[in-house]
Structure formats: C-alpha cells, structure tokens
Amino acid sequence: MTTLRTARPGDALAVARVHVRAWQAGYRGLLSAEYLDGLSAEDRARRYTFDESDPGRPLTTVAVNASGDISGFVTTGSAPADAEPGTGTGTGTAEVMALHVDPDSWGTGVGRALMSAGRAGLIRRGYAEAVLWVLAGNLRAERLYRSDGWRPDGPRRHEVVWGVDVDEVRFRRTL
C-alpha cells in the first residue's frame, strides 16, 4: 500500500535517491552514461527545500510505500510567465516541475497517483491549467502523461537541467 503526503525537510535525501535512480534508469540512452553514473543523491539532496509554510514555493508530494520508504515524488508550482499562451503573464498556469518514481516501483500506479495528487493540489491552489516539460525521447513518461490527458502544445526548448544540456517538449492540460 502506498500513501501520499507532503514532503518534509527530513525527506531530502530519500527524495534525492529516488530522483537519481529514476534519472539513471529512465534517461539511460538519452543522456550520457558518464553523466548518469556520476549523479549523487547527497549532492542533489542539498538543493532541496521542502517548506509547506510558504504558499508561493513549489510543493512536493511524496509516495511512501508499505515499508515506509519514499518511492516517488511530484513537485508542482507556478509556471514561468511565458507558459500561458497569448498573454505572457503566466497567471492561472501552473507547472509540474518534476515527477519521478523509483524504478523498483515503475508500473505499480505510483506515478499515476502522484500525478493525480499533484493536479488536485494545483486545483486547490486556484490554477486552471498546467504545463510540464518532458525530455525529448522519454517515451515512458510521454505515455504516462498522455494517458492522464496531457498533450504536446508546440514549444520545445534546449536547457541546462541539473548541469546537463537537455532537449525538452512541453505538454499542457486543463486541470
């Protein structure tokens, strides 16, 4: 059984372990093996801040399995100003900033549960629409997002994420 809850400051290392393992398995063949093999959960954990008291900060929800281990997470928040088509304001548009599940939990419904919780949290915060960015070629993630009603809406970008150059495709959906 998996339960979902808001991430706490003490969850940083466990979330980072999921993040690193998900990247190492999911992005193999899309990013260099040297880069993926060099990822460190300890380095990544130092970059996380889980503070639910500030409503303006991104919110991270974690999935906790029956053993008490974190098996995945979703981080959501306000999208940048250019995310809303035609206005340039970003008002009313949110972003799913990250969704990662430990490879040992792939195919168990954890990702779907996290995505549902992330969307519900954005709705509670007053958002009507959301975007997310998918690493180009990440077909597993695209299948999950498409099954949840997300669709590519045109924009692509080349960006540096966690120190590595990536090409991404933007997806959008009404909440």
Secondary structure, DSSP 8 states (H G I E B T S, - for coil): --EEEE--GGGHHHHHHHHHHHHHHHTBTTB-HHHHHT--HHHHHTT----TT-TTS-EEEEEE-TTS-EEEEEEEEE--GGGSTTTSS-TTEEEEEEEEE-GGGTTTTHHHHHHHHHHHHHHHTT-SEEEEEEETT-HHHHHHHHHTT-EEEEEEEEEEETTEEEEEEEEEEE-
